[in-house]
Amino acid sequence: MSRSILLPAMNGVRLLLVLAAVFVSGCVRVHPWERGVHARRCMQLNPDSTATAFEQHVFEYREGAAGGYEPVGGSGCGCS
Amino acid sequence: MRLQLTVLVGLGIAVAPLALAADRVDVEPVTRFALYRDSDSTTIWTAATGVTGRLDERWELGARYLVDVVSSASVDVITQATGRFEDTRHDISVSGGWREPGRSLVVGYSHSTENDWQSHNASLSGSLDLLQRNLTLSASVGFQDNTITRANSFGFEEGLRVYLATLGASYTLTPRDLISASLASSYYDGFQSSPYRYVTVAGQALLERQPEQRFRQALVLRHHRYLGGGWALRSHGRLYADTYGVKSLTLGVESVFESEPIDLALSLRGYQQTRADFYRAAYASEQRYLTIDKELSPFWDVFFGPTLGYGRTRLGPFEGLRLEARVQGFYFDFSDFTALDRRYGVVADVGASAAF
């Protein structure tokens, strides 16, 4: 019984993965040599983690909401 | 002053092993000072200093110390009949990890302490670039263990554990557009009330009671658009909801102009939230949960102000140097909070960072 439930689910996951791969591969439009402006400071998601931490600290202690603005790793700008 | 010197020496000791372990270490110190002052008689001075050392192209180690000095006679404090209070929070954190183009994995630990609160935090975060580095996926998990006591009160001790997880993705949509999304979830388990806040019910003062479990979720979307000529427009939005019943919307936009070595930004941020299900401005009878916490009441706020930056590469002994000053005015409008209907003030901070 569990196998009959799992198989369609696994096939669904496989189908989603294939669709996601096709969709995402179709999205590759920006070549590395076209990403010059993404290396600029104004295009970085989190150019200064200390300044971001200060700012979020002010909001977090005065508003009911929290989370989501912490650094999320690299920015995809292509710079290293 | 002695404390600051002690901390600076401590940070130096924390990073010293890097210098012993590597032939060449790139060191990046950073320092920042901030002042918060509002019309509700609250002033907060914050200072932070930190340093990051890079062993080589891959390994790094960092340490930071932060101190908050709070002085307040706000309506919260006055209604607790404690008068003006002053407190100092110390926070020290260390992190270490592995970064190389396209991948990173970082672990961190921090400990903060104040008069009535102790906190230990641990985190693990990683990122991975895909699709010719057009797509960056990131994930982080964290755990906090907090101990809450009450100043000048023996025998009062409560615990609060927080579990955090964030998933994020950023994507280079066009040569001029960057978009990102992140989903942050957190679960709070333990004492989340104020140990000082009392609610008056039928003439009787009762210590506030908030639910001990709170599940919070936030979805943040961001878009950075380069307009040309040094101009960029950065916009963001957040949808938030939690099991207390608070729902909120945050929207912000920032216009940035860069012309080396100067950059100037002007930001505007707005926020609105609904009340928690159990929040009341006043209680006619005793309820299971009682709170008059204005952060759980319905309100909106707006922040607005400029940031001025100065950055140079290869200046004298520095590989890089950056100075920054930011000032923001703010206004809060509380529609259902008896003791305060509005609050306004200013947040100002200056920072400097360098690379050797």
Contacts between the chains, C-beta under 8 A, distances in Angstrom:
chain1	res1	chain2	res2	distance
A	24	B	131	6.5
A	24	B	135	7.2
A	25	B	131	7.6
A	27	B	131	7.3
A	27	B	134	7.6
A	27	B	171	7.5
A	28	B	131	5.1
A	28	B	132	6.1
A	28	B	134	6.1
A	29	B	174	7.2
A	30	B	134	5.5
A	30	B	172	4.8
A	30	B	173	7.5
A	30	B	174	6.3
A	30	B	175	5.7
A	31	B	132	7.2
A	32	B	132	6.3
A	32	B	133	7.0
A	34	B	175	4.3
A	35	B	172	6.1
A	35	B	175	6.6
A	36	B	175	7.7
A	37	B	175	6.7
A	37	B	176	6.1
A	37	B	226	4.4
A	38	B	172	6.0
A	38	B	175	7.7
A	38	B	178	6.2
A	38	B	226	7.9
A	40	B	226	7.1
A	40	B	232	7.3
A	40	B	258	6.4
A	41	B	258	6.6
A	41	B	263	6.7
A	41	B	309	8.0
A	41	B	311	7.2
A	42	B	224	7.4
A	42	B	226	7.2
A	42	B	232	3.9
A	42	B	234	7.2
A	42	B	256	4.2
A	42	B	258	5.3
A	42	B	263	7.0
A	42	B	265	7.8
A	43	B	178	5.8
A	43	B	224	5.1
A	43	B	226	6.0
A	43	B	232	6.2
A	45	B	170	6.1
A	45	B	178	7.4
A	45	B	180	5.8
A	45	B	222	6.7
A	45	B	224	7.4
A	48	B	322	8.0
A	48	B	324	7.2
A	48	B	351	7.2
A	48	B	353	7.3
A	50	B	30	5.5
A	50	B	32	5.2
A	50	B	48	6.0
A	50	B	50	6.8
A	50	B	64	7.6
A	50	B	351	6.5
A	50	B	353	7.7
A	51	B	32	6.9
A	51	B	324	6.8
A	51	B	326	7.3
A	51	B	349	7.4
A	51	B	351	6.1
A	54	B	32	6.3
A	54	B	34	5.4
A	54	B	46	6.7
A	54	B	48	7.4
A	54	B	349	5.8
A	57	B	46	7.8
A	58	B	36	6.4
A	58	B	347	5.7
A	59	B	271	7.6
A	61	B	295	8.0
A	62	B	295	6.7
A	62	B	301	7.6
A	62	B	332	7.4
A	63	B	248	7.2
A	63	B	271	5.8
A	63	B	273	6.7
A	63	B	295	6.6
A	63	B	301	7.1
A	64	B	242	7.8
A	64	B	244	7.7
A	64	B	246	4.3
A	64	B	248	6.3
A	64	B	273	4.9
A	64	B	276	7.2
A	64	B	295	5.2
A	64	B	296	5.8
A	65	B	216	7.8
A	65	B	218	6.5
A	65	B	238	7.0
A	65	B	240	3.8
A	65	B	242	7.9
A	65	B	246	6.9
A	65	B	248	4.3
A	65	B	250	6.9
A	65	B	271	7.5
A	65	B	273	6.3
A	66	B	186	7.4
A	66	B	216	6.5
A	66	B	218	7.1
A	66	B	240	7.8
A	67	B	164	7.5
A	67	B	166	7.4
A	67	B	184	3.7
A	67	B	185	7.8
A	67	B	186	5.9
A	67	B	216	6.3
A	67	B	217	7.9
A	67	B	218	4.1
A	67	B	240	7.5
A	68	B	166	7.5
A	68	B	182	5.5
A	68	B	183	7.5
A	68	B	184	4.4
A	68	B	218	3.6
A	68	B	219	6.7
A	68	B	220	3.6
A	68	B	238	5.4
A	68	B	240	7.5
A	69	B	220	6.0
A	69	B	236	7.8
A	69	B	238	7.3
A	70	B	140	7.4
A	70	B	166	6.5
A	70	B	182	8.0
A	70	B	184	7.3
A	71	B	125	7.9
A	72	B	127	7.5
A	72	B	136	7.9
A	72	B	138	4.4
A	72	B	140	7.8
A	72	B	166	6.8
A	72	B	168	3.1
A	72	B	169	7.9
A	72	B	170	6.8
A	72	B	180	6.7
A	72	B	182	4.9
A	73	B	104	6.2
A	73	B	125	6.7
A	73	B	126	7.1
A	73	B	127	2.7
A	73	B	136	6.0
A	73	B	137	7.8
A	73	B	138	3.2
A	73	B	168	6.6
A	74	B	102	7.8
A	74	B	104	6.9
A	74	B	127	4.9
A	74	B	129	6.1
A	74	B	136	4.5
A	74	B	138	7.3
A	74	B	170	7.5
A	75	B	136	6.5
A	75	B	170	5.7
A	75	B	178	6.8
A	75	B	180	7.8
A	76	B	129	6.8
A	76	B	133	6.5
A	76	B	134	6.1
A	76	B	135	6.2
A	76	B	136	4.1
A	76	B	170	4.4
A	76	B	171	6.1
A	76	B	172	5.0
A	76	B	178	6.5
A	76	B	180	7.9
A	77	B	172	7.2
A	77	B	178	7.2
A	78	B	133	4.9
A	78	B	134	7.6
A	78	B	172	7.0
A	80	B	101	3.8
A	80	B	102	7.8
